[in-house]
Amino acid sequence: MSKTKPSSTNGNGAAVRIEMKLPTKDTPGYLRRQREALALSQQMQDPTARGTETIDVIVNFILPFVVVPTDRDSAREALFDMTETQFVQALDKITGKESASPLAQKSAS
């Protein structure tokens, strides 16, 4: 797993340290992550889905990859404080989008 150490700020503008151990192409559980990513993608496209519940599902999807802070509540808050760029980079790495996986692509319909 590769590590990333994005810095973000909390609601008060103070820097928050978040460190993630992100999967590589050799990390076991690839298909499990793909299944979760596809389910998340479908939920995000569902017009009846509640916005805040979808955000919580996204945070819960990324949370297992956060190694600092070690406290889960602090880690959850640190995720909420990530920048959009940090969030997208982490999500792309977790879902395998960076490797241009056909499973990570949206199906044409």
Secondary structure, DSSP 8 states (H G I E B T S, - for coil): -EEE--EEE-TTS-EEE-EEEE--TTSS-HHHHHHHHHHHHHHHH-TTS-HHHHHHHHHHHHGGGEEES-SHHHHHHHHHT--HHHHHHHHHHHHTGGGT-TTTS----
